[in-house]
Amino acid sequence: MPIKIDYKKCCWKNGKCISCSCGKESNCCRGCVEACPVGALKRAKKVEIDNKKCISCGACVSACKKNAISLI
């Protein structure tokens, strides 16, 4: 079962977290990418999924504080 990201809810936009007050790029956000046990998610301009690596465990869904990720 693949995951889906609702980019309207996701706090990672244009290569940075828009909900952190620190203003740093990838170092400030701790959530879905770090929760993935197989490294299927990465941050670029937006959060990207490698569906070949994803094992549909749901760890990223639980870790997302913005409820932007779901299993489909």
N, C-alpha and C positions, 0 to 999 in steps of 0.2 A: 504494500500500500504506500504510494508515494506521498510526499508532503507538499503542501501548497503554502506559499507566502502571500499574504495580503499586504502589498507594498504601500497601501494607503495607511495602514496601521503601524507598519514597521518603523522603528525609530532610526534605522540606518539608511541615510539618504545622501547621495552625492559624496560618498567616501568618508562620512563621519556620522557620529551619533548626534541626533538633533535634540535628544532629551537630557544629555549630560551637560552639566555646567562647567566642566573642566575644559571644554573646547579642544581636547586632544582627539586624534583620529582613532585608530584601532585599539589603542591601549585603554581607553576609558570604558568601553562597552564590555560587559560580561554577561553572557546569556547563551543564546542558541548555538553559536559557533563553538564555544568552550564546552557545552554540554554534549555535543555529538561525539560518541565514543569511536567513530570510524573516520572522522575528518571529512564528512560529506558536505559540510557547509564552510563557506569562506566569505570574507568581507572584501568587496571591491567597491565599485560605485554603489552597488546594492548588495544585499546578501544573496549569494549564488549557491545553488544546490547541484551536487554531482549525483545524479540519480543512479549511476552505476555503483557508487559506494554506499548509498543510503540503504539501511537495513530496516527502515520503518519502525524503529524502536519507540519513537515518541519522546525521546529525551529533549529534543529541541522545542517541542510543543510545550512541555512542562516548564522549560526554562525561560520561555518568552514572556516577559512582563507586560507586553502590549497586546497579547492574544492575537498576534499577527500570523502565527503558524498553525496549520491544522493538517491532520492526516486525511487524505481523500481516497 
